[in-house]
């Protein structure tokens, strides 16, 4: 019998497709019927519709019209991420909306839905199609303009494990109290993002209904500064992941009379006016509260500063490491200036550090490599300057530069400098580029 890829068991082909890029999957789907059948579950597992696709609609066929023409494919869809909707004369394109709603009804196995488009016109027609999705576990929606009736209607979506509300209206927050009661046996993650209405009084009864909650993120909520966020976290004793925003330094900085023994991931966003002073003082006060009593086992810390002129001194980094160096596995710093001495200190003291995400300049690669060489555990470095700044604002890392860093710091296996990822392996000792 002549050996042929078509003779492979279908399960084997589908397993191989799990490791293919989208571009490779498209090529495989054109090989034969058996390859197409193996590639489709991965090709259509996640459907994302972005702004660039909306601009070219209807010249560019939407994935929803494809699902309507090939309805069996819809059974493979697990995640739908809607970032944009085409407009016609300033209004939502009616044909696109009809295709979207009809296709969504066919996605019986949908487990994650995300729509952060502002305005009710986009989301309200979609909500009824989500009601019968028994496998829907994750939901993120923009509910800024929801009326009381629309908010109550949204609460009919149950069995969620993860819920994120962007800019929720006060009507949505009021309905969230009853909704959380219905989700008490399933919800493990709650996110409130950019809300001018949310406060401690509105969220405290919600948290009381969620005994299984493990992740609580309250970011960009102007009425909830970090002291209020920590008070709310007190009501979630099993908390493993916490995110909040710090706006201003509070006078009281004493240790809190409770602990979060299961807390493993902490994310702090510092929001201050551009050019304002005192950003590091605020962060110092925040992390003074997260001592070894409050959070004895932090594995990951993320610090994001909205003002790019914010500088984190070596003394601040030292005070942070004095408490958490022995447990940290990941450290991420975005939009903050960091000295090379601070990077060296991080690599020296965090003996279990595996991933470091920091902003660095391609002109200072040798000092960066020398700093990374102090760590025997660090395997991934990611340049947050590339990931969060406009493309073209600085020179991106090239292959020879990545190889140079890996030669200096042999423990490194991956360097991420968007839009590229450089990796090294035992069989390929030189940096390999992946787009």
Secondary structure, DSSP 8 states (H G I E B T S, - for coil): ----GGGS-HHHHHHHHTT--HHHHHHHHTT-HHHHHHHHHHHTTEEEE-HHHHHTTTTS--HHHHHHHSGGGGGG--EEEE----EETTEE-HHHHHHHHHHHHH-TT--EEEE--SSHHHHHHHHHHHTT-TT--EEEEE-TT--HHHHHHHTT--S-SEEEEES--HHHHHHHHHHHHHTTTT--EEEEES-SS--HHHHHHHHHT-TT--EEEEES-TT--HHHHHHHHTT-TT--EEEEEE-S--S-----SS--TT--EEEEEE---TT-S-HHHHHHHHHHHS-TTT-TT--EEEEEESSTT-EE-HHHHHHHHHHHTTT-SEEEEES-EE-HHHHHHHHHH-TT--EEEE---GGGHHHHHHHHTT-SS--EEEEHHHHHS-TTSS----HHHHHHHHHHSTT--EEEETTEEEE--SSS-S-EEE-
